[in-house]
Amino acid sequence: MIGLLNHIGVATPSIEASVRMYADLLGATDAGQPFDLPAQGVRVCFIDLPNSQIELIEPLGDDSPIIGFLAKNPKGGQHHVCFEVEDILAARDALRAKGATILGTGEPRIGAHGTPILFLHPRDMGGVLVELMETPKDPH
């Protein structure tokens, strides 16, 4: 079921400051343009790495779901890890059958990459918020 690590989500009070930090301290050179995801209440920017991405997420408004996280972690921090799956509905159903809790309604929504996503409750994943992202099926 589990596929490649797609990205690490990092909550931040300032995408611009975080991009500078990754560039200045670690030499990251390939940051995309930030964009808003109003349906999820966040502003997002991806930093491309040779084998994955860092997803910087900043609150978009006072009702953003990451406001609480930043209240506990004012400087930001690791928010989630995202793994690829070939079939999000099959993954969801298999995880539910094993007793895992899918956050929200349990129905996939469209994530920052434009593909269906789900989140697993941290209590079922050793304290880690896990995002599952459906990847396009290889036509070959």
N, C-alpha and C positions, 0 to 999 in steps of 0.2 A: 504494500500500500504506500508506504512513505517513499518519497523521491528525494531529489536534490534539495539541499538548503538553498532557498531562493534569496532570502535577505534576513537581516537582523533589523528589527524596528527599534529606533531610539527616539524617545520623547525628548523634546527640547523646548525651552521657552523662546528660542530664536534660531530659526533655520540658518540665517545668514551667519550668525556667530559660530554655529556648529560647523558649517562648511569651511569657514576660515580656520577653525581649530584642526579639523581633519587634514586640511591642506598644509597648514604651518607645521604641525607636529608630526604627521605621518606621511606627508607628501602626496596625499590624494589629489589627483588632477582632473578627474572626470565627474564633476557634479552636474546634474541636469538642472533645468529651470524649475523652481518651486511652482506648484499648482495647487489650487483649492479643490477639495472634495467635500462640498457642502453637505451631501447626504450622510457623510460620516463625521462631519464637524471638525475636520482637520485640514491643514495645509501640509503638503508633502513635497519632499525633494529626495531623489535617489542619487547616491554616490556609487558609481560603478567601480567594482574591484575585479581583479583578474578571474575570480571564481565565484563571485556572489555580488550582493549589493548591501549597502547600508541605506535604510529608509529612515530619513529624518521626518518626524511628525511633530507639528506645532498645533496648538489649539486654534480653532477657527471659531471664535465667539465664546461667550461665557457658558454655553451649555455643551461645550465639547466634551466627549467622553474621556479625554486625557487630562482634564482640569484637575481631577482628584489625584491622579498619578503625580502631576507636577506639584500639587500642594504638599504631598509627602516627600517629593524629590525635587526641590525648587531649581536645582541646576540641570535637571533632566536625568536620563539614564536608560538602560536597556528596558524596553517595553515588551517586546515579543520576538519570537523566532518564527520564520515562515518556511514551511516545507511544501514542495510541489507534490501533487497527486494527479493521476491521470483522469480520474472520475470522482468529482467532489461528492456526488450523491451516493455512490457506492462506498466511498470512504466514510461519509457521515453515518450511513446505515450500519456499516461494520463496527464503527466506534460506539454507536449507541447500543448495539447488541452486546458489546463488551462492557457496558456500564458507564461510558464516558459521557460527560455533559457538554452539549453544544450550546454555546452562548446565544442569546437573543432568541429569535423565533425558531432557529434551527434550519431556516431556509437560507440558501446561499445568497449573498449580495455581491455586487460588482465592486472589486477592489481597485487599488491605484494602478494596477497593471491592465485593467480593463477585462479581467477574467473573474469567474466566480470564486468567492472565498468564504470560509467559516472560521470561527475561533473556538478552541477547546478550553474549558474551564481550567485555570491553573491548579486547582486542588486535585484534578485527575492526572496532572502532568508534572508532578514533583515540584509544584510552585511556579512553573513557567507558563506564561500565556503563549499558546501555540496557535498560529494561523496556518490553515491549509489553503493552498491556492491551486485551482485547476489549471493545468497547462494544456495548451492545444495539443491534440493528438497528432502524432507523426503520421503523415499520409503514406509513408513508405513502408 
